[in-house]
């Protein structure tokens, strides 16, 4: 969009504009003298930049700085409606849309039915639903500065390629989406989006070294080190579900055998439920489902909450197996905080307590005593919140 290109791309002044807005996001209001120090420009030059940003209603005056005697300089800060960022979480059975303003406040949340399919038709449907959502927005669309899409699987957010869904050959997925949607688009792995959402808007207080376990259909890991999201050299960090863990000869979704995900994931939970029912055990769900093989993760969690002993046992067993891996990662990373998130986090204590017990058994006491283990606060909204915040962060290099 020309609005964004004029302000934030290319020239020395554009770089300074980004630095000024980044400063406001991170620190709040400031004087022109403060901003001149931040961007390394003269006060008259920064005054012109601030006047231009104010005229465009991106920033505004926030009163005057109280000083002892003399003139009180103006304080400037963000105008919350000066820019918008769209986050989209692509899930197996739905799309979650979120729109935040320049202050990072969520102003719109909406879900749409969608079946994730790695096909040209699936990509086309995704593109159309995004365009329709944007058309319905009651905001100045010229001020929609960036879109971030959270997608499961292997994502290189730097190059814009997705290797698990919607692979577009020599052309990056972000180039394809940007052209067809008409706005700048970036993409991120869903586990990292959830981690970032939890870090900025969830249960984090002062922690800067964090592990986030995304226990959903599969199993992923988000990593924050010294307050920065860790992606690895090619953007593929966190594929914890595909580390070798079991001599079980079970073929994983990735095509290999023995992956951690074959025992610790939503797919594993459903498989084990069917196996135990077919072996003669009973569950409330036997009376509620026409075909037991159609069971969903949500069915099992809901039944556990209703005190179905088989479903409770399955979730607790999964929590114990997950806890063994968490113990290993605590020994490796010595994090301040471990968050158990993803769809299975809705099982709450049935999942988290076995994790904590396994960590006590299998990690070093000297190390684990400094690591809190908690359930995600944002739960199933973590990805869309994270995608929104990443859309803003990618724009301003936060």
C-alpha positions as CSV (number, residue, x, y, z in Angstrom):
1,X,0.0,0.0,0.0
2,X,1.3,3.5,-0.9
3,X,0.5,4.8,2.6
4,X,2.9,2.3,4.1
5,X,5.5,2.6,1.3
6,X,5.8,6.3,1.7
7,X,6.2,6.1,5.4
8,X,8.2,3.0,6.1
9,X,10.2,1.9,3.1
10,X,13.4,2.9,1.5
11,X,14.6,6.3,2.5
12,X,16.5,7.5,5.5
13,X,13.4,9.3,6.7
14,X,11.3,6.1,6.3
15,X,13.8,4.3,8.5
16,X,13.6,7.1,11.1
17,X,9.7,6.9,11.0
18,X,9.9,3.2,11.8
19,X,12.4,3.9,14.7
20,X,10.1,6.6,16.1
21,X,7.0,4.4,16.1
22,X,9.0,1.5,17.5
23,X,10.2,3.7,20.3
24,X,6.6,4.7,21.1
25,X,5.4,1.1,21.1
26,X,8.2,0.0,23.5
27,X,8.5,3.1,25.7
28,X,5.4,5.2,25.4
29,X,5.3,9.0,24.9
30,X,8.4,11.1,24.4
31,X,9.6,14.6,23.5
32,X,11.2,15.5,20.2
33,X,14.6,15.9,22.0
34,X,14.3,12.3,23.2
35,X,13.4,11.1,19.7
36,X,16.3,13.0,18.1
37,X,18.6,10.9,20.4
38,X,16.9,7.7,19.4
39,X,17.1,8.2,15.6
40,X,20.4,10.1,15.6
41,X,19.1,13.2,13.7
42,X,18.9,16.9,14.5
43,X,16.0,18.3,16.4
44,X,14.7,20.3,13.4
45,X,14.8,17.2,11.2
46,X,12.9,15.1,13.8
47,X,10.5,18.0,14.3
48,X,9.5,17.8,10.6
49,X,9.1,14.0,10.8
50,X,6.9,14.3,13.9
51,X,4.8,17.0,12.2
52,X,4.3,14.7,9.1
53,X,3.4,11.7,11.3
54,X,1.0,13.9,13.3
55,X,-0.6,15.2,10.1
56,X,-1.2,11.6,9.0
57,X,-2.7,10.9,12.4
58,X,-0.2,8.2,13.2
59,X,1.0,10.0,16.3
60,X,-0.5,12.7,18.4
61,X,0.3,15.0,21.3
62,X,0.0,13.4,24.7
63,X,0.1,16.6,26.7
64,X,3.2,18.4,28.0
65,X,6.2,17.1,30.0
66,X,6.1,18.5,33.5
67,X,9.4,20.3,34.3
68,X,10.7,22.6,36.9
69,X,10.4,26.1,35.4
70,X,10.8,27.1,31.8
71,X,8.7,25.9,28.8
72,X,7.0,22.5,29.0
73,X,7.9,20.6,25.9
74,X,5.2,18.6,24.1
75,X,5.0,14.9,24.6
76,X,4.2,12.8,21.5
77,X,2.9,9.2,21.3
78,X,0.9,6.8,19.2
79,X,-2.5,7.5,17.8
80,X,-4.1,4.1,18.3
81,X,-6.0,4.4,15.0
82,X,-3.0,5.4,13.1
83,X,-2.4,1.8,11.8
84,X,-3.9,-1.7,11.9
85,X,-2.5,-5.2,11.8
86,X,-4.3,-8.3,10.8
87,X,-3.5,-11.7,12.3
88,X,-4.9,-15.0,10.9
89,X,-4.6,-18.4,12.5
90,X,-5.0,-21.3,10.1
91,X,-6.3,-24.3,12.0
92,X,-7.5,-27.7,10.9
93,X,-11.2,-26.8,10.9
94,X,-11.4,-23.0,11.1
95,X,-9.7,-19.7,10.5
96,X,-9.4,-17.2,13.4
97,X,-9.1,-13.5,12.4
98,X,-7.9,-10.8,14.7
99,X,-7.3,-7.1,14.1
100,X,-5.2,-4.9,16.4
101,X,-4.5,-1.2,16.4
102,X,-1.2,0.5,16.6
103,X,-1.2,0.2,20.4
104,X,-1.6,-3.6,20.1
105,X,-5.2,-3.6,21.3
106,X,-7.5,-6.3,19.8
107,X,-10.5,-4.5,18.2
108,X,-12.0,-7.4,16.2
109,X,-12.0,-11.2,16.6
110,X,-13.9,-13.5,14.3
111,X,-13.8,-17.2,13.3
112,X,-14.7,-18.8,10.0
113,X,-15.3,-22.4,9.1
114,X,-12.4,-23.7,7.0
115,X,-10.9,-27.1,6.3
116,X,-7.2,-27.1,6.1
117,X,-6.1,-28.8,2.9
118,X,-2.8,-28.8,1.2
119,X,-4.1,-28.1,-2.3
120,X,-4.6,-25.3,-4.8
121,X,-8.2,-25.2,-3.9
122,X,-7.4,-24.9,-0.2
123,X,-5.1,-22.0,-0.9
124,X,-7.6,-20.3,-3.1
125,X,-10.3,-20.6,-0.4
126,X,-8.0,-19.2,2.2
127,X,-7.2,-16.2,0.0
128,X,-10.8,-15.5,-0.8
129,X,-11.9,-15.7,2.9
130,X,-9.1,-13.2,3.8
131,X,-10.2,-10.8,1.1
132,X,-13.8,-11.1,2.2
133,X,-12.9,-10.4,5.8
134,X,-10.9,-7.3,4.9
135,X,-13.8,-6.0,2.8
136,X,-16.0,-6.2,5.9
137,X,-13.6,-4.1,8.1
138,X,-15.0,-0.8,9.2
139,X,-11.6,0.9,9.4
140,X,-9.4,2.9,7.0
141,X,-8.1,0.0,4.9
142,X,-5.2,2.2,3.7
143,X,-3.9,2.0,7.2
144,X,-3.8,-1.9,7.2
145,X,-0.1,-2.0,7.4
146,X,0.7,-5.8,7.6
147,X,-0.9,-9.2,7.7
148,X,0.6,-12.2,9.5
149,X,-0.7,-15.7,8.9
150,X,0.0,-18.5,11.3
151,X,0.2,-21.9,9.6
152,X,1.0,-25.4,11.0
153,X,4.2,-27.1,9.9
154,X,7.6,-26.1,8.7
155,X,7.7,-22.4,7.9
156,X,10.6,-20.1,7.0
157,X,9.3,-16.8,8.0
158,X,12.3,-14.9,6.6
159,X,12.0,-16.2,3.1
160,X,8.2,-16.6,3.2
161,X,8.1,-20.3,2.2
162,X,5.8,-22.9,3.7
163,X,7.0,-26.5,3.3
164,X,4.1,-28.4,4.9
165,X,1.0,-26.6,3.5
166,X,0.6,-24.5,0.3
167,X,4.0,-25.0,-1.1
168,X,4.2,-22.7,-4.1
169,X,7.4,-23.9,-5.8
170,X,10.0,-21.3,-6.7
171,X,7.7,-18.5,-5.7
172,X,7.3,-17.8,-2.0
173,X,3.9,-18.2,-0.4
174,X,4.2,-14.6,1.0
175,X,4.7,-13.2,-2.5
176,X,1.7,-15.2,-3.8
177,X,-0.6,-14.0,-0.9
178,X,0.6,-10.4,-1.1
179,X,-0.2,-10.3,-4.8
180,X,-3.7,-11.9,-4.5
181,X,-4.8,-10.1,-1.3
182,X,-3.3,-6.7,-2.1
183,X,-1.5,-6.1,1.2
184,X,1.9,-7.0,2.6
185,X,1.8,-10.5,4.1
186,X,4.2,-12.5,6.2
187,X,3.8,-16.1,7.6
188,X,4.8,-17.9,10.7
189,X,4.7,-21.3,12.2
190,X,1.7,-21.8,14.5
191,X,3.7,-22.9,17.6
192,X,5.9,-19.7,17.3
193,X,2.8,-17.5,16.9
194,X,1.2,-19.1,20.0
195,X,4.5,-18.6,21.9
196,X,4.7,-14.9,20.9
197,X,1.0,-14.3,21.7
198,X,1.5,-15.8,25.2
199,X,4.7,-13.8,25.7
200,X,3.1,-10.4,24.9
201,X,-0.5,-10.9,26.0
202,X,-0.7,-14.1,28.1
203,X,0.7,-15.4,31.3
204,X,4.2,-13.9,31.1
205,X,5.3,-11.5,33.8
206,X,9.0,-10.8,33.7
207,X,10.2,-14.1,32.2
208,X,12.6,-13.8,29.3
209,X,13.6,-17.5,28.8
210,X,10.5,-19.5,27.9
211,X,9.5,-22.9,26.4
212,X,5.9,-23.2,25.0
213,X,4.6,-26.7,24.2
214,X,1.9,-26.6,21.5
215,X,0.1,-29.9,22.2
216,X,-2.6,-30.1,19.5
217,X,-3.1,-32.5,16.6
218,X,0.7,-32.6,16.5
219,X,3.4,-31.4,18.9
220,X,5.5,-28.3,18.5
221,X,7.8,-26.2,20.6
222,X,8.1,-22.4,20.8
223,X,11.3,-21.0,22.2
224,X,12.1,-17.5,23.6
225,X,15.6,-16.8,24.6
226,X,16.5,-13.5,26.3
227,X,13.2,-12.1,25.3
228,X,13.6,-12.9,21.6
229,X,11.7,-15.5,19.6
230,X,14.2,-18.2,18.5
231,X,13.6,-19.5,15.0
232,X,16.8,-21.3,14.1
233,X,18.9,-20.8,10.9
234,X,16.2,-21.7,8.5
235,X,13.1,-21.0,10.6
236,X,12.5,-24.7,11.5
237,X,13.3,-24.6,15.2
238,X,10.9,-26.3,17.6
239,X,10.1,-29.5,15.8
240,X,10.1,-31.4,19.1
241,X,7.4,-33.7,18.0
242,X,9.7,-35.3,15.4
243,X,12.5,-36.1,17.7
244,X,13.1,-39.9,18.1
245,X,11.6,-41.1,21.4
246,X,10.0,-44.5,21.1
247,X,10.9,-47.9,19.6
248,X,7.2,-48.4,18.8
249,X,7.2,-48.9,15.0
250,X,4.4,-46.4,14.7
251,X,4.5,-44.4,11.5
252,X,4.5,-40.7,12.3
253,X,2.7,-38.0,10.3
254,X,6.1,-36.9,9.1
255,X,6.8,-40.4,7.5
256,X,9.3,-41.6,10.1
257,X,8.8,-44.0,13.0
258,X,9.2,-43.6,16.7
259,X,8.7,-39.8,16.9
260,X,7.6,-38.3,20.2
261,X,4.5,-37.1,18.4
262,X,3.4,-40.8,18.0
263,X,2.6,-40.9,21.7
264,X,2.2,-37.3,22.7
265,X,-0.3,-35.5,20.4
266,X,-4.0,-35.2,19.7
267,X,-3.6,-37.8,16.9
268,X,-2.0,-40.2,19.4
269,X,-4.7,-39.6,22.0
270,X,-7.5,-40.4,19.5
271,X,-5.6,-43.6,18.3
272,X,-5.2,-44.8,21.8
273,X,-8.8,-44.2,22.7
274,X,-10.0,-46.2,19.7
275,X,-7.6,-49.0,20.5
276,X,-8.8,-49.3,24.1
277,X,-12.4,-49.2,23.2
278,X,-11.9,-51.9,20.6
279,X,-10.0,-53.9,23.2
280,X,-13.2,-54.0,25.3
281,X,-13.0,-50.9,27.6
282,X,-15.9,-48.5,28.0
283,X,-16.5,-44.8,27.9
284,X,-19.4,-42.3,28.0
285,X,-18.5,-41.6,24.4
286,X,-19.5,-45.1,23.3
287,X,-23.2,-44.0,23.9
288,X,-22.7,-40.6,22.2
289,X,-20.8,-41.4,19.0
290,X,-22.3,-43.4,16.1
291,X,-18.8,-44.4,15.0
292,X,-16.1,-44.5,17.7
293,X,-13.4,-43.9,15.1
294,X,-14.9,-40.4,14.5
295,X,-13.9,-39.4,18.0
296,X,-12.2,-35.9,18.3
297,X,-9.7,-34.5,20.7
298,X,-12.5,-32.2,22.0
299,X,-14.8,-35.2,22.6
300,X,-12.1,-36.9,24.8
301,X,-11.3,-33.7,26.7
302,X,-15.0,-33.0,27.3
303,X,-15.6,-36.6,28.5
304,X,-12.6,-36.3,30.9
305,X,-14.1,-33.1,32.4
306,X,-17.3,-35.1,32.9
307,X,-15.1,-37.6,34.9
308,X,-14.9,-40.4,32.3
309,X,-12.2,-42.6,33.7
310,X,-10.9,-43.9,30.4
311,X,-10.5,-40.4,29.0
312,X,-8.9,-39.1,32.2
313,X,-6.4,-42.0,32.2
314,X,-5.5,-41.4,28.6
315,X,-4.8,-37.7,29.1
316,X,-2.9,-38.3,32.3
317,X,-0.7,-40.9,30.5
318,X,-0.1,-38.5,27.7
319,X,0.8,-35.8,30.3
320,X,3.3,-38.2,31.9
321,X,5.0,-38.9,28.6
322,X,5.1,-35.1,27.8
323,X,6.5,-34.4,31.2
324,X,9.5,-36.7,30.4
325,X,10.4,-34.5,27.4
326,X,9.8,-31.3,29.4
327,X,12.2,-32.6,32.0
328,X,14.8,-33.1,29.3
329,X,14.3,-29.6,27.9
330,X,14.5,-28.1,31.4
331,X,17.9,-29.8,31.9
332,X,19.0,-28.4,28.5
333,X,17.6,-24.9,28.6
334,X,17.1,-24.1,32.3
335,X,14.1,-21.9,31.4
336,X,12.3,-19.6,33.8
337,X,8.9,-20.7,32.5
338,X,7.4,-23.7,30.6
339,X,3.9,-23.2,29.2
340,X,1.7,-26.1,28.2
341,X,-0.6,-24.8,25.4
342,X,-2.4,-25.9,22.3
343,X,-5.8,-27.6,22.1
344,X,-5.0,-30.2,24.7
345,X,-4.3,-27.5,27.3
346,X,-8.1,-27.3,27.7
347,X,-7.8,-30.5,29.7
348,X,-6.1,-28.3,32.4
349,X,-5.1,-30.2,35.6
350,X,-5.6,-33.6,34.0
351,X,-2.7,-32.7,31.7
352,X,-0.5,-30.3,33.7
353,X,-0.3,-32.3,37.0
354,X,1.2,-35.4,35.4
355,X,3.6,-33.1,33.5
356,X,4.8,-31.6,36.7
357,X,5.1,-35.0,38.4
358,X,7.2,-36.4,35.6
359,X,9.5,-33.3,35.6
360,X,10.1,-33.8,39.3
361,X,11.1,-37.4,38.6
362,X,13.2,-37.0,35.5
363,X,15.0,-33.6,35.7
364,X,17.7,-32.3,38.0
365,X,16.2,-30.7,41.1
366,X,18.8,-28.0,41.1
367,X,17.6,-27.0,37.6
368,X,13.9,-27.5,37.8
369,X,13.4,-25.6,41.0
370,X,13.8,-22.4,38.9
371,X,11.3,-23.4,36.2
372,X,7.6,-22.8,36.6
373,X,5.2,-25.0,34.6
374,X,1.8,-23.6,33.8
375,X,-1.1,-23.9,31.5
376,X,-1.5,-21.4,28.7
377,X,-3.7,-18.4,29.6
378,X,-4.7,-17.6,26.0
379,X,-5.5,-21.2,25.2
380,X,-7.1,-21.5,21.7
381,X,-6.7,-17.8,21.0
382,X,-3.0,-17.8,21.4
383,X,-2.2,-18.3,17.7
384,X,-4.4,-15.4,16.4
385,X,-3.2,-13.1,19.2
386,X,0.4,-14.0,18.3
387,X,-0.2,-13.5,14.6
388,X,-1.5,-10.0,15.2
389,X,1.5,-9.1,17.4
390,X,3.9,-10.6,14.9
391,X,2.3,-8.6,12.1
392,X,3.1,-5.5,14.0
393,X,6.6,-6.7,15.1
394,X,7.6,-7.6,11.5
395,X,6.7,-4.1,10.4
396,X,8.7,-2.3,13.1
397,X,11.4,-4.9,13.9
398,X,10.5,-5.1,17.5
